[in-house]
Structures are given as structure tokens and as C-alpha cells.
Amino acid sequence: MRHRVANTADVYRAIALLLCLAVLPSCSKPDPCFPSSKGKRYRISIVERWDSSSRFPGGPAASSACPAGLDLGPGVSFVVQVDGFTAGAPGCSCGRGSVVQSPDGWAWAGSMAAECGGSFFELKTNVTNGTCSGIADIAIDASKVPTSVEIVGQRPTASLQRYFQDLTGGCGLSLGPCFDSFVIEIEQL
């Protein structure tokens, strides 16, 4: 009788293994949100801060906005390169890579692991400008890439969320980290 129980347990293990192997491909990391973006460079241009008083509807409430002109503001742009993809939240995986051209006056260097929210591009990088040194966590969400010119009065095609943490106290942040969102335009280079 004891031998029979062992055989039954082995059968159950074999069935469980076969089920895992059958399900594994559907549980693997999701496809990229924008698969054709790998190896390409994109200019990200800031149109305006996106909050409840923006000319573009749907902006989040500005609860802990960063000081105006910290590193991003209207007219500022930077260039990223999509080197690969990071597994993300439900749906698809976002692009990851590096900054090839920083915003004017700033040095954005290095790329740390960033949490992907299933958007176009995610980046966590060291930022410096004079006595200001911190970490910026950037998430770019887009319904298409590249985008066209954003239309005032309509929800934006692309937006950027930035979380900034001051590491030196030289960035003008009195209450620690800040968070804000921007309407952006994305141009493929």
C-alpha cells in the first residue's frame, strides 16, 4: 500500500510539472509596449506641467510638485535611447535605456533599475547641476510613438511623470522628494 501512495504522489508531481510547462509561455514576461523602438533614439520635449490647471484636461492634482525649472519645464528637451525592455505592469513591458542628451545645464548620468508601469519608457538616473544632486525617476507614458503636436483642450497623447529626490539639500526642495507630471511630445531621431 505504501508503494502505491508514492506512485500516486509521483503521478501528481508529473501532472503538476506538465501543467506548469503548458502554462509557462503564457506567464512569461509581457511583450514590449513599443517593440520597434529598440535601438532607436527619441527627443522628449516638455510642453507644460500637467496638473489640474493645465491647458490639457486630465492632469493629476499637484500635491507635491517640484520647484518650477528644477530640471524640466516648458521648452526643455532631452534625448533617450531604448536599449531593451523591462518587464512591467499588466499589459506590456516598457523601454529602458540611457539619456544621450541631458536637459540644458544638467548632467543626467547612469541608469539604475526602474520599476516599469507598462508605459513607453522608464528611467532612474543620477542628476546634477551645480550644488544640486539627486535621483530622478522618469516614467513616460504614450498612446503612440512618435507623437504629433499636442492639441490644447484635448487629453495629451504622451505624458511624463517625474519623481525627484534631493540628495544634497542643494536643489531647493524644503520637504524632501517631489513629484510632478508634464505634457510631452516625442520625436524619433
ZAMARZA-965047 format. One record per residue (C-alpha): x, y, z; residue in one letter. Coordinates in steps of 0.05 Angstrom, whole numbers, plus 32768, in hexadecimal, padded with zeros to 4 digits. Example, Ala and Ser with C-alpha at 12.3 -4.5 7.8 and 13.67 -1.06 7.14 Angstrom:
<nodes>
80F67FA6809CA;81117FEB808FS;
</nodes>
This chain:
<nodes>
800080008000M;803980308011R;805880257FCCH;801680387FABR;8012807B7FD0V;8058808C7FB8A;8044807D7F71N;800580A77F78T;802F80E17F93A;806080D97F59D;802680DB7F28V;800B811B7F47Y;8050813B7F43R;805681277EFAA;801181447EEBI;802381847F10A;806581897EEAL;804181807EA7L;800D81B57EBAL;804581E67ECDC;806881DA7E8BL;802881E47E64A;801882257E89V;805F82407E8BL;806082637E46P;8021828A7E57S;803F82A07E99C;808182B67E7DS;809383007E7CK;8063832A7E53P;807283437E0DD;808F83897E07P;805D83C37E03C;808383DF7DC7F;80AD83A57DABP;80C883CD7D6FS;80E784017D9ES;812483D67DB1K;816583F67D9CG;814484387D89K;814D847E7DA7R;811584AC7DB9Y;811384F67DCBR;80E485037E05I;80CC854C7E05S;80A6856A7E40I;806885907E2BV;804F85A57E71E;8043858C7EB7R;8006855E7EB7W;7FDB856A7EF3D;7F94857F7F03S;7FA185C67EE8S;7FC185AE7EA6S;7FA685C07E61R;7FA185747E57F;7F6985507E7DP;7F7485157EACG;7FB3852C7ED0G;7FBE85137F16P;7FB785417F53A;7FFA85647F62A;8004854B7FA9S;8050854C7FAFS;8067856E7F6FA;80B0857B7F64C;80C885C47F62P;80BD85E37F1DA;80FB85DC7EF1G;811C85A77F1EL;8134857F7EE2D;80F6857A7EB6L;80C885B17E9DG;80A685CB7E5EP;80D685CB7E23G;8108859C7E43V;811B855C7E1FS;814785207E27F;815884E37DFDV;8151849A7E12V;816684597DF1Q;813D841A7DF9V;816F83E27E06D;813E83AC7E1AG;80FF839E7E41F;80ED83947E8AT;80B583677EA1A;807C83937EB6G;803783987ED3A;7FFB837A7EB2P;7FFB837B7E67G;804083877E4BC;808883967E5ES;80A783DB7E57C;80E783F27E38G;812683FD7E61R;8167841E7E4EG;8191845B7E57S;818F84A67E50V;81BA84BA7E14V;81AE85057E1CQ;819B85237E5FS;817085617E6AP;819885A27E64D;81C685AE7E9FG;81B9856A7EBDW;81E185297EBEA;81B584EC7EBDW;81E584B27EC4A;81DD84677ECDG;81A0843C7ECCS;818784167F09M;815083E27F0AA;810C84047F05A;80C883E77F11E;80A283E07ED0C;805A83F57ED0G;804A83DA7E8BG;8059841B7E66S;808784327E2EF;80C8843E7E55F;80E1843B7E9DE;812184597EB8L;814184637EFCK;8180848E7EF9T;81B084B97F21N;81A785037F14V;81D5853D7F24T;81D885877F17N;820885B07F41G;81FA85A27F8BT;81BA857C7F7AC;81C185317F78S;818A84FF7F79G;816784C47F59I;813084CC7F25A;810084947F17D;80DF84A07ED3I;80A3847B7EB6A;808C848C7E70I;804684767E5CD;802E847B7E14A;7FF684607DE9S;802384637DABK;806B84717D9BV;808084A17D7EP;804884D07D91T;802D850A7D69S;802785517D84V;7FFC85517DC3E;7FB985757DBAI;7FA385A57DF1V;7F6085927E0FG;7F6A85477E02Q;7F8885127E2FR;7FD2850B7E1CP;7FEC84D27DF1T;802984CD7E1EA;803B84E17E64S;807784DC7E92L;807584D07EDCQ;80B384E57F03R;80C584D37F4AY;810184FB7F63F;812884ED7FA3Q;815A85227FBBD;819885007FD6L;81C0853E7FEBT;818E85728002G;81A6859F7FCAG;816A85977F9CC;813985C67FBEG;810B85907FD8L;80F585A1801ES;80CA8564802CL;80F2852C800DG;80DF85097FCCP;80B085277F99C;8084850C7F62F;8066852C7F24D;804A851C7EDFS;8056853C7E9CF;8035853C7E58V;806A85287E26I;8077851D7DDCE;80A284E37DC5I;80CB84E77D85E;80F184AD7D68Q;813884C17D53L;
</nodes>
